[in-house]
Amino acid sequence: MRNLLLLSLIIATLTSCGQDKVTFKTYFKPNKVYKTTMTTSSETEVDFTGNEEKIEKIKANGTKLPMIVAGSNEMTTTMTTGAMTADNSFPAKMTYGKVIANQIVNGKETKEEKSMSGLIIEGFYTQENKLRIDTMISDRMDENTKQLIKTTLENVQQQIKFPENPMQVGDSFDQRIPMQIPVAGLNPVKVVITTNYKLKNISNGKANFDIVQTVTLDMENEQTNVTASGEGSGISEFDIANNTTTRYESDLTMTMKLTADDLVISAKINSKSKQLVTVD
C-alpha cells in the first residue's frame, strides 16, 4: 500500500512538471461561422483649474464642473466562411447587427444608431489568411466611410500578437499598442498601452491568460505640458482547436493632465471592454 501511494505521488509530480508547450496562432478557417459580440463602456470625469475668469465662462455656458461623460457601445457581427478553393483561399461574408451608441453628459442622455448598422461585407481570405474585400452593402454609409472601413479591416492586425515560440503555463509576453485620446480644441494625447499576457492554465482545449495593463505617455512623439498614466487588468481565453480568442475582458483606468494657456485640464477615464466569440 505504501509503495502504491509513493508511486502515485511520483506520477503526480512528473505530470505537473511536464507541462505541454503550445504555439498560439490566430487565423480564420473555411466552413465556419464566427459570431462576435463586443461591448464597451467608459466614464470620464473632466475638471478645470487655473484662470477663474475662464472657468466661470465655461460654467456660464451651462457646463457643470467637474463634467461627467459616460458612454457605451454594443456591436454584434456574424462572419460566415465558405469552402477552400484551389488557390487555398476561401470566401467570407460579414454581417453587422445594430450598432448602438449611448452617451450621458452631466445626466443628459443621447442614443444613436451608428452607420455601421446592417453593413454587409463580402470578400475572401487569401492563402496568407489576409482579408480582401470585394463588396460593401449599406444604405446608411457614404462611400468615403466605406473606403475607410475597407482599408481598416484589410490592414488590421490580430487583436493579440502571440509570440512565435511555444508557451507553457507561467510564460508571459508583452504587447505595445499606441493610442490617441481626442481632446476638444486641442491636439490628441498620444499614449502607449503595454499589455502583459500571462498564461494561467490550459483546460478543456482553452488557454486562459491573466492580463495586466500599463498606460504611459508616448515618448516617441513630442508632447509638452501633458502627463498621462494608467493601469488595468483583465482576462483572455484562447480556443486552441479553432485558433481564435473567444473571450477578452479589460478594465482600464487612465489619468491625464494638460496645460493650455492658463488652464489646467484634468481627466480621469475608466473604460471597460468585453468581446465574446463563438465558432460553429
C-alpha positions, -999 to +999 in steps of 0.1 A: +000+000+000+028+024+009+046+016-024+014+023-044+010+056-026+046+066-033+042+056-070+011+078-072+029+108-058+058+103-082+034+102-112+015+133-100+048+152-096+061+142-130+027+151-146+026+186-130+062+193-141+059+180-176+037+207-189+029+208-226+040+237-247+016+253-272+022+276-301-006+301-304-016+312-339-047+333-347-063+327-381-098+322-397-108+289-411-131+278-440-166+265-435-171+282-401-195+307-386-179+333-362-204+352-341-189+382-322-204+404-295-185+435-284-195+459-256-175+489-244-183+514-217-164+544-203-168+571-177-148+603-179-145+630-152-131+663-165-123+693-144-106+727-149-083+747-126-064+779-131-079+811-145-111+817-126-125+841-152-122+814-180-137+788-157-167+810-149-172+814-187-172+776-191-198+773-163-219+801-178-224+780-210-243+755-188-213+732-182-213+716-147-179+710-132-165+685-128-180+673-161-191+637-161-193+620-195-204+583-197-207+563-229-213+528-241-213+509-274-226+475-284-220+457-316-226+422-330-211+407-362-216+373-379-189+361-403-195+330-424-167+315-444-170+291-473-151+262-487-114+263-495-107+269-532-079+256-555-056+285-547-060+280-509-083+310-504-119+309-492-149+333-494-161+352-464-192+373-456-195+396-426-229+410-414-232+437-388-262+438-365-274+471-349-246+493-336-259+514-308-240+542-290-252+558-258-238+589-242-246+607-210-232+642-203-239+656-169-271+635-167-284+642-202-286+610-223-285+606-260-287+574-281-276+570-316-276+541-341-243+542-360-240+540-398-223+505-395-257+490-385-267+464-411-235+467-431-227+436-452-191+429-463-182+402-489-147+391-498-122+363-493-093+353-472-061+348-491-036+319-487-018+341-461-051+345-442-054+382-452-089+396-457-096+411-492-129+429-496-149+429-529-183+443-519-197+465-492-235+469-490-251+496-468-279+521-472-266+542-442-230+547-451-214+570-476-186+559-499-158+576-480-168+558-448-170+525-467-135+530-480-121+539-446-136+507-431-124+486-460-088+499-455-090+494-418-103+458-420-078+448-447-049+462-427-059+455-391-036+433-371-049+405-349-060+417-315-034+397-297+000+392-313+013+360-297+050+351-296+063+328-323+078+304-298+057+278-279+044+288-245+037+268-213+018+277-181+036+306-163+051+321-195+042+357-204+047+383-232+041+420-237+022+438-265+025+476-270-003+494-287-003+532-295-035+551-289-047+586-294-071+602-269-091+631-285-093+664-266-118+690-279-100+721-292-065+706-286-042+681-302-050+645-292-029+630-264-008+601-276-002+572-252+011+537-253-008+508-237+015+480-227-004+447-220+012+418-203-004+384-210+005+356-186-006+320-194-026+309-163-037+275-173-048+252-202-081+233-197-106+216-220-089+229-251-089+266-238-059+286-228-066+312-201-045+343-197-043+370-170-039+405-183-021+434-167-020+468-185+001+499-181-005+533-197+024+557-204+028+589-225+041+581-260+077+595-257+084+589-294+061+619-301+069+654-288+042+664-263+046+693-240+025+703-209+009+668-209+011+639-184-007+606-187-006+573-168-029+544-160-032+507-152-057+479-158-064+442-156-084+416-174-086+381-188-084+364-222-094+330-234-080+313-265-097+284-282-068+262-294-087+240-318-103+270-335-072+292-334-091+322-321-096+343-290-131+336-277-131+359-247-114+391-239-122+414-209-104+445-198-109+472-171-086+501-176-082+534-157-062+564-170-055+599-157-044+628-178-034+664-171-030+691-198-020+727-195-034+750-222-027+787-218-036+794-182-060+765-177-051+730-164-074+703-177-076+671-156-093+639-167-098+605-152-111+578-176-123+544-167-130+521-197-143+486-198-144+463-228-157+428-234-156+406-265-171+372-268-168+349-299-185+316-307-173+294-335-196+268-352 
